[in-house]
Amino acid sequence: MYTLPFKLDDPSLLHFDSFVDDQWVTAKNGQRFEVVDPGTDTPWASCPANTAEDVPPAVEAAHAAFETYKRSNPRQRAMWLMKWDTLIRAARADLAQIITHETGKPLAEAYGEIDYATGFTWWFAGEAERIHGTVAVAAAPNRRVFTIKQPVGVAAALVPWNFPVAMVLRKAAAALAAGCTMIVKPSPETPVSSLVLAHLAQKAGFPRGVLSVLTTDLANTPALSEALCKHPLVKKVTFTGSTRVGKLIASHCAQGLKKLTLELGGNCPFLVFDDADLHQALDALMALKWRHAGQACITANRVYVQAAVYERFATLLAERTAKLVVGHGADPSTTMGPLTTPRGIDKAIEQIADAQRLGAKVIMGGHALDTNSNTPPTTKGYFFAPTILTGMTADMLISREESFAPIAALYSFDSEEEGVRLANDTSMGLASYVFTKNIDRMWRLLENLEAGMIGMNSGNSSAAESPFGGIKESGYGKESGKEVAVNEYLITKTGTLTIEGQY
C-alpha cells in the first residue's frame, strides 16, 4: 500500500506496529494512522492508533517486568545499555534516513541528532553503577541513619517529534539505568524511529517488557496520555512538549501524586552586547535559529542586540541566512528542511502578520516556499522561507510565545539593565544566551537571567553530562547530567538503626 521513499542497509529495522511485552501488536480497535514525509506531504507508512483501552495491558506487562528488572545487577543493566548503544550507532545511517523522512530535518542534522542521542546511552550506562546510598552518625546517641536508592517503578515517557530519537534515549536510558521499566508514547509524526529503538533494545538483550512503545494518532493522543498518567501502576511520568499540555499532564499526575519531570516550552532570549565577537555570536545563532527550521525548545526565539551594533548584526545575519538552501532533507545540498507539520506554517504566518501590523519590518523571507526556490509553493511539502524581522517590540506575539519556525526576531536594547529586563520578560525560563567579552558582566548575567540554562558565549545548552531543564513555566526536574537525571527515577528510603552497648 505504501512505497518507502528510501532504502535501508538493514530493512529488518523497520517495524510498523506497537511494541508491548516483547511483541509487535496492533490496537484493539484495529485502527491505524499514516506517517507522512513533511518534505512531500506523502504518507509512507502506517502505525497502530492505540487508544486508552490499550494502556492497561501495556502497563501491567511493564509492571510485571519491573518486579524482576528492579533486582537486576547494576553492571548487567550497564552492559545492556552499552549493547543498545552499540547497535544504535551501527544503525546510524538507516536511522538517519527514517528521522529525515519523519521530521523533515536534513540528513546532516539527523546524523547529528543520533550522535547527540547516543551520548545518553553511553553516559547512563556508566551512571547505572554509580547509584549510591549514604550512612551517617545521627545527632541522637547510639544511632545511625542510612539511605538507599531504589527504582520508583513503571515510567511513562511522552515524547515530542522534533528530536524523536534523542528525546526517547534521554529519558529511557536514565530510567533503564535506574532499574525502572518504561512505556514510550511517541509523537504521531515520528513513531517509526521509536519503534526502531525498541527493536534494537530487544536485540541488545533487555528482558521482556522492560521497554514498550505505544503509538497513536493525533486524535487519540490526549486520552492515551491521560490513561498512562492516571494508571495506578505508573509511578513516574516524563513529558517534553508545550507548556499548555504540560499543565494538563501535571493535573493528571496530581491525582496519583506521580513523580513528574516536565521539559516544556522555551521563549529563549539571545543577547548580543556591543563588545561581543559578532562572528562568534552569529555562528551560534545560525545553528540555534535555523537548525530543524527553528523547531527546538532551546532555539533563540528573541534576539536582543545592543543598539551600537544592531544594524551591523542584522546585515551580517541576513548575508549568512541568504546562503541557506531550503529543500527536502534527503537532498545532500539542503541546509534547512521543511517544518514538520502544516500547523507550523499557519502559526508562522500569523506571527509575522501580527509583527508587521505592530511595526516590524520583514527584511528577509516571511512566506511559505516551494522546494528550493523563493516563490510561493506549487508543490507539496511544508516549506517556509528563513525569515528575519527587525524593529520588534514586546507587545508582538513572537515576544510572548514560542515561534517554532524559521523566524529570527531582532530587538534593540541600550543598557545591560534593559537587556536583562527584556530577556526576563516572559513566563518561560528554559535557556538564555549571552555574548559579551566583559567577564564581570558575564557573571552578573549568569546570576540575573531567569533561565534554567545559560549559554555563555555559546549556543550549546545540552549534553549528556549537563543537567537539562528550565524554571518558571518551562517546567521542573532535570534530564541528563551527573546523578540528577537518574534520581528522577529513584526513591530514597531511610533506615534508622539503634545500637546497644558501648563502643
C-alpha positions in Angstrom: 0.0 0.0 0.0 2.9 2.4 0.8 6.1 3.0 -1.0 9.2 3.6 1.1 10.9 6.8 -0.1 14.3 5.5 1.0 16.4 2.3 1.1 17.9 0.8 4.2 21.1 -1.2 4.6 19.2 -3.3 7.2 15.4 -3.5 6.3 14.8 -5.6 9.4 15.0 -2.4 11.4 11.6 -1.3 10.2 8.5 -2.2 12.3 5.1 -0.5 12.0 3.3 -2.0 15.0 3.4 -1.1 18.6 5.9 -3.0 20.9 4.5 -4.4 24.1 5.9 -7.2 26.3 8.4 -8.0 23.6 5.7 -8.5 20.9 4.6 -6.4 17.9 1.0 -5.6 18.5 -1.8 -3.7 16.9 -4.5 -1.5 18.5 -7.5 -3.3 19.9 -9.8 -1.3 17.7 -7.7 -2.2 14.6 -7.3 1.4 13.6 -4.1 2.8 12.1 -2.8 6.3 11.1 -0.4 7.4 8.4 3.2 8.6 8.8 3.8 11.5 6.4 7.0 12.8 4.9 6.9 16.6 5.6 9.1 17.3 2.5 6.5 15.8 0.1 3.2 15.6 2.2 3.1 11.9 1.2 2.4 9.1 3.5 4.9 6.3 3.5 3.9 4.0 6.4 1.1 3.4 9.0 1.1 2.6 12.7 -1.5 1.5 15.2 -3.8 4.2 16.6 -3.7 2.9 20.1 -6.4 4.1 22.5 -6.8 4.3 26.2 -8.1 0.7 26.3 -4.6 -0.4 25.1 -2.9 1.1 28.1 -3.8 -1.4 30.9 -2.2 -4.4 29.3 0.9 -2.4 28.4 1.3 -1.1 31.9 0.6 -4.5 33.5 3.3 -6.1 31.3 5.8 -3.3 32.2 5.0 -3.7 35.9 5.5 -7.5 35.7 8.8 -6.9 34.1 9.7 -4.3 36.7 9.3 -6.8 39.6 12.3 -8.7 38.2 14.2 -5.9 36.5 14.4 -3.8 39.6 16.6 -6.5 41.2 18.9 -6.8 38.2 22.6 -6.1 38.9 23.6 -2.6 38.0 26.5 -3.8 36.0 24.2 -6.0 34.0 22.0 -3.0 33.3 25.1 -1.1 32.2 26.0 -3.9 29.8 22.5 -3.9 28.3 22.7 -0.2 27.8 26.2 -0.4 26.2 25.0 -3.1 23.8 22.0 -0.9 22.9 24.3 2.0 22.3 26.5 -0.1 20.0 23.5 -1.3 18.0 22.1 2.2 17.6 25.5 3.5 16.4 25.7 0.6 13.9 22.3 1.6 12.5 23.2 5.3 12.3 22.8 5.6 8.5 19.5 3.9 8.4 18.1 5.6 11.4 19.1 9.0 9.9 17.0 8.3 6.8 14.0 7.5 9.0 14.4 10.6 11.1 14.7 12.8 7.9 11.5 11.3 6.4 9.6 11.7 9.7 10.7 15.1 10.8 11.9 16.7 7.6 15.3 17.8 9.0 18.3 17.5 6.7 20.3 14.3 6.8 23.3 16.1 8.4 21.1 17.2 11.3 19.6 13.7 11.6 23.1 12.3 11.9 23.9 15.0 14.5 20.8 14.0 16.5 21.9 10.4 16.6 25.4 11.3 17.7 23.9 13.6 20.4 21.3 10.9 21.4 23.9 8.1 21.8 25.7 10.3 24.3 22.8 9.5 26.7 23.0 5.7 26.3 26.8 5.9 26.8 26.5 8.3 29.8 23.8 6.4 31.6 25.5 3.1 31.1 28.1 4.5 33.4 25.6 6.0 35.8 23.9 2.7 36.3 26.8 1.6 38.6 27.0 4.9 40.4 23.7 4.8 42.3 24.7 5.1 46.0 23.1 5.5 49.3 24.5 7.1 52.4 25.4 6.4 56.1 25.6 9.0 58.8 26.0 9.3 62.5 22.8 10.7 64.0 22.5 13.5 66.5 20.9 11.2 69.0 23.4 8.8 70.7 23.9 5.2 69.6 22.1 5.7 66.4 23.0 5.5 62.7 21.0 6.8 59.7 21.1 5.0 56.3 19.6 5.8 52.9 19.3 3.5 50.0 18.1 4.3 46.4 15.5 2.2 44.7 13.8 2.5 41.3 10.4 4.1 41.5 8.6 1.7 39.2 7.0 1.8 35.8 7.7 5.1 34.0 5.8 6.7 31.1 7.6 8.9 28.6 5.6 11.3 26.4 8.0 12.5 23.7 7.8 15.2 21.0 8.5 15.0 17.3 11.4 17.4 16.9 14.1 15.1 18.3 12.4 11.8 18.3 15.5 9.6 18.9 17.3 11.9 21.3 14.2 12.5 23.5 13.5 8.8 23.8 17.1 7.9 24.7 17.5 10.8 27.1 14.5 9.5 29.1 14.8 5.8 28.6 18.5 5.5 29.2 18.1 7.2 32.6 15.1 5.1 33.5 16.6 1.8 32.5 19.9 2.6 34.3 17.9 3.3 37.5 16.1 -0.1 37.3 12.7 1.2 36.0 10.8 -0.1 33.1 9.4 2.4 30.6 6.5 2.8 28.2 7.2 5.3 25.4 4.4 7.2 23.8 6.0 8.8 20.7 4.5 11.7 18.8 2.1 10.8 15.9 4.5 12.5 13.5 7.5 10.3 14.4 6.5 6.8 15.6 8.8 4.7 13.4 12.1 5.9 14.8 10.9 5.0 18.3 9.9 1.5 17.1 13.4 1.1 15.7 14.8 1.9 19.1 12.6 -0.7 20.7 13.7 -3.3 18.1 17.3 -2.6 18.9 16.7 -2.7 22.7 15.2 -6.2 22.2 18.3 -7.2 20.2 20.5 -5.7 23.0 19.1 -8.3 25.4 16.9 -6.2 27.7 14.4 -8.5 29.4 10.9 -8.9 28.2 8.6 -6.0 28.9 11.3 -3.6 30.1 10.8 -1.1 27.2 7.5 -0.7 25.4 6.3 1.7 22.7 2.6 2.6 22.2 2.0 4.6 19.0 -1.2 6.6 18.4 -2.6 9.3 16.2 -3.3 13.0 17.0 -6.9 12.4 17.9 -6.2 9.6 20.4 -3.1 11.2 21.9 -4.8 13.1 24.8 -6.9 10.2 26.0 -4.0 7.7 25.8 -1.6 10.1 27.6 -4.2 10.7 30.3 -4.7 6.9 30.8 -0.9 6.4 31.2 -0.7 9.3 33.7 -3.6 8.0 35.8 -2.9 4.3 35.8 -2.1 3.3 39.4 0.9 1.2 38.4 2.6 4.1 36.6 4.8 5.8 39.2 6.7 8.3 37.1 5.9 10.4 34.1 8.3 12.4 32.0 7.0 14.8 29.3 8.6 17.0 26.8 6.3 19.4 24.9 4.4 22.6 25.2 3.6 24.4 28.4 -0.1 24.2 27.7 0.0 20.4 27.5 2.5 20.2 30.4 -0.1 21.8 32.7 -2.6 19.2 31.7 -0.1 16.4 32.3 0.6 17.8 35.7 -3.0 17.9 36.6 -3.4 14.2 35.5 -0.4 13.2 37.6 -1.5 15.2 40.6 -4.4 12.8 41.2 -2.0 9.9 41.9 0.9 12.1 43.2 3.1 10.8 40.4 6.7 11.7 40.3 6.9 14.0 37.3 9.5 15.7 35.1 8.3 18.4 32.7 10.5 19.9 30.0 8.3 22.5 28.5 8.3 25.4 26.1 11.0 28.0 25.7 10.9 31.7 24.7 14.7 31.9 24.8 16.5 35.3 24.6 19.8 35.7 22.8 21.7 38.8 24.0 24.5 40.3 21.9 26.4 43.2 23.6 28.4 45.7 21.7 31.7 44.3 23.0 30.9 40.8 21.7 32.7 38.9 18.9 29.8 39.3 16.4 31.1 36.4 14.3 31.1 34.1 17.3 27.6 35.2 18.1 26.5 34.7 14.5 28.0 31.2 14.4 26.0 30.3 17.4 22.8 32.0 16.2 22.9 30.3 12.8 23.0 26.9 14.4 20.4 27.7 17.1 17.9 29.6 14.9 17.9 27.6 11.6 18.5 24.0 12.9 15.4 21.9 12.2 13.8 25.1 10.8 13.7 26.7 14.2 11.7 23.8 15.7 13.6 23.3 19.0 12.6 24.4 22.5 16.0 25.9 23.1 16.1 27.8 19.9 16.8 31.6 20.0 13.3 33.0 19.9 14.1 36.6 20.8 17.4 38.1 19.6 18.4 41.2 21.6 21.2 43.2 20.1 22.8 46.3 21.7 22.0 49.4 19.7 25.5 50.3 18.7 25.9 47.0 16.7 22.3 46.4 15.9 22.3 47.4 12.2 25.6 45.7 11.5 24.5 42.5 13.2 21.2 42.4 11.2 23.1 42.9 7.9 25.6 40.1 8.7 22.8 37.8 9.8 21.0 38.4 6.5 24.1 37.8 4.5 24.6 34.4 6.1 21.0 33.4 6.1 20.7 34.1 2.3 23.2 31.2 1.8 20.8 28.7 3.3 19.4 26.1 0.9 15.8 25.1 1.7 14.8 21.7 0.4 14.0 18.1 1.1 16.1 16.8 4.0 17.3 13.8 1.9 18.9 16.2 -0.7 22.6 16.5 0.2 22.6 20.2 -0.8 19.8 21.1 1.7 20.8 23.0 4.8 17.3 23.7 6.0 14.4 21.3 5.6 10.6 21.8 5.9 8.5 22.3 9.0 7.3 19.0 10.4 3.6 19.9 10.3 1.4 22.2 8.3 0.2 23.7 11.6 3.7 25.2 11.9 3.3 27.2 8.7 -0.1 28.6 9.8 1.4 29.8 13.1 4.4 31.4 11.4 2.2 33.4 9.1 0.1 34.5 12.0 3.1 35.7 14.0 4.7 37.5 11.1 1.4 39.3 10.2 1.0 40.4 13.8 4.5 41.7 14.0 4.1 43.7 10.7 0.8 45.1 11.9 2.6 46.4 15.0 5.5 47.9 13.1 8.1 45.2 12.5 9.9 45.1 9.1 10.5 41.8 7.2 14.0 42.1 5.7 14.1 38.5 4.5 11.5 35.8 3.8 8.2 35.9 5.5 6.3 33.4 3.5 5.8 29.7 2.6 8.1 28.3 -0.1 8.2 25.9 -2.9 11.1 23.5 -2.6 14.5 25.1 -3.4 13.0 28.4 -4.6 12.0 31.7 -3.4 8.5 31.6 -4.8 5.1 30.6 -3.3 4.5 26.9 -3.1 3.4 25.0 -6.2 4.3 21.5 -4.9 3.6 19.7 -1.7 5.7 19.9 1.4 5.8 22.2 4.5 8.5 24.7 3.5 8.9 28.1 4.9 11.4 30.8 4.0 14.1 31.7 6.6 12.7 34.9 7.9 14.3 37.9 9.6 12.3 40.6 11.3 13.6 43.9 12.6 12.0 46.6 14.8 10.5 44.0 17.1 8.7 45.1 20.3 7.5 43.4 23.4 3.8 43.6 22.5 4.1 41.3 19.5 3.1 37.6 19.5 6.6 36.3 18.9 7.7 38.2 22.0 5.2 36.3 24.2 5.1 32.8 22.7 7.3 30.2 21.1 7.7 30.6 17.4 8.8 27.0 16.5 9.5 28.2 12.9 12.5 29.7 11.0 11.9 33.3 12.2 14.7 35.4 13.6 13.2 38.3 15.5 15.6 41.1 16.3 15.1 43.7 19.1 17.3 46.6 20.0 18.4 47.5 23.6 20.6 50.1 25.1 21.9 49.2 28.6 22.7 45.9 30.4 19.8 46.5 32.8 17.4 47.0 29.9 18.6 43.8 28.2 18.2 41.7 31.3 14.7 43.2 31.9 13.6 42.4 28.3 15.1 38.9 28.4 13.3 38.1 31.6 10.0 39.5 30.4 8.5 36.1 29.7 6.6 33.4 31.6 9.1 30.9 30.4 12.6 30.2 31.6 14.3 27.4 29.7 17.5 28.8 28.3 19.2 32.2 27.7 22.2 33.0 25.6 24.7 35.9 26.2 27.6 37.1 24.1 30.0 39.6 25.7 33.7 39.8 26.4 33.2 41.6 29.7 33.8 38.8 32.3 32.2 40.9 35.1 29.0 41.4 33.0 29.0 37.7 32.1 29.0 36.7 35.8 26.2 39.2 36.5 24.1 37.8 33.7 24.7 34.2 34.8 23.1 35.1 38.1 20.5 37.7 36.9 18.9 35.9 33.8 15.9 33.8 34.7 16.5 30.6 33.0 17.5 27.0 33.9 20.4 27.1 31.4 22.7 29.9 30.4 24.8 29.8 27.2 27.9 32.0 27.9 29.4 32.9 24.5 27.9 29.6 23.4 24.7 28.4 21.9 25.1 24.8 23.1 23.0 24.1 26.2 22.6 20.3 26.0 24.9 17.4 26.5 24.6 14.1 28.4 26.9 15.3 31.2 25.0 18.6 31.6 21.7 18.9 33.6 18.9 20.0 31.2 15.8 21.7 32.4 14.1 25.1 32.9 12.4 27.2 35.5 9.1 29.2 35.6 6.6 27.8 33.1 9.4 25.9 31.2 8.9 23.1 33.7 10.7 21.3 36.5 13.0 18.4 37.1 16.2 17.7 35.2 17.2 15.4 32.4 20.8 14.3 31.8 23.7 15.3 34.0 25.5 13.5 36.8 23.2 11.9 39.4 20.3 14.3 39.0 18.7 12.6 35.9 18.9 9.1 37.3 17.5 10.4 40.6 14.3 11.4 38.8 13.6 7.7 38.5 14.6 6.7 42.1 13.1 6.9 45.5 15.2 7.4 48.7 14.4 5.1 51.6 15.7 6.0 55.1 16.7 3.4 57.7 17.5 4.3 61.3 19.4 1.8 63.4 19.8 1.9 67.2 23.0 0.3 68.6 23.0 -1.1 72.1 26.1 -1.1 74.3 29.2 1.0 74.5 31.8 1.1 71.7 
